[in-house]
């Protein structure tokens, strides 16, 4: 019978394994860290995040984003706190089509609840406990009357009274605070030029703010994990057109999606680059969404997130990051930065949400009406979804467009992949004369040819 110690040994994971995982994750996250520095994100969350104790963990993640140079605008809700205030006072709770009817009694509750939530958020963002993720944090929270509102008026015959909608966002004032490295916090309240106070929805405030600031991201923390298809599978990305199609379906969406997806479409249609719908229940969900390839929620964008395009000199850094691991393992021939810069017009890149995840190059041999397909690669994290086939198809079309009737490739590791896609193995003597003179007999690459 195995001893207790032997069982412990069986379940023991060596420290170096954890180190390898950490290093790999950090390297994967690095492009996003560079990309997000100096960018502005609007992050919106309901009052449940505060009332259910989830904001402590969220504060740690916000502190991390702040330390990485991300400019943050937070928009909080206060619905559960308002409901609690109304219940304690015995006041009536009334809704019309999901909109609160805010009479004088309800407005008092709204003010008190919003103020309480705001103070609690500011207190949690001020934590600086030793040995905690907030240790050494120097977060200043900026506030002000940045939101001008107007009354919604009468809906379906009912006066919503002090329920309003955003009329204007003081983008200049918010940017001024962000430039001073403040984190701006907005409550679901707006003010009129005549001094009135209006109860607003957090999604309206967040969307209007993101549009006014022309932000890079608008992020909604919601009860569900995002949007799902008919089989319950998470939809990780949507264009605005696809989102509108979902909204038009007669069966309807879950409550959160009905609230936030129209806002996502509105924001993207008005210049916001990306809108993310993620679960508030996942610890670290914000970081997972932002710093991993797949994320954990649904991302909405105006255009397709994935594009094939000619490479430019600005892509050299991204190309090096993509191909260097494959060069190290011997799959690709090593290329210097200088050579890449000189030959950049030969390259096509596959881009996903601003990151280069694939590439291929076409080298012409006009005398033989042939072209070499070289340096073809797809990031490991994005393989298995037909991207290699799409890249190959694109390069074949480009070769035909340029008048080449034959495509050849030299490979040491991916012979079967090319055979399965119509390439035929051939000898070195079938290569164009100029290429034969450059053939590396030590590398002993196999030659495959395809007629176009």
Secondary structure, DSSP 8 states (H G I E B T S, - for coil): ---HHHHHHHH---HHHHHHHHHHHHHHHHHHHHHHTT-EEEEEE-THHHHTT-HHHHHHHHHHHHHTT-EEEEEE--HHHHHHHHHHHT----EETTEE-B-HHHHHHHHHHHHHHHHHHHHHHT---TTSTTTT---EEE--S-EEEEE--EETTEE-BTBEEEEEE-HHHHHHHHHTTEEEEE-SEEE-TTS-EEE--HHHHHHHHHHHHT-SEEEEEESSSS-B-TTS-B--EEEHHHHHHHHT-TT---HHHHHHHHHHHHHHHTT-SEEEEEETTSTTHHHHHHHSSS-SSEEEESS-SEEEEE--GGGHHHHHHHHHHHHHTTSS----HHHHHHTGGGEEEEEETTEEEEEEEEEEEGGGTEEEEEEEEE-GGGTTSSHHHHHHHHHHHHHHHTT--EEEEEESS-HHHHHTTT-EEE-GGGS-HHHHTT--TTTT-EEEEEE-
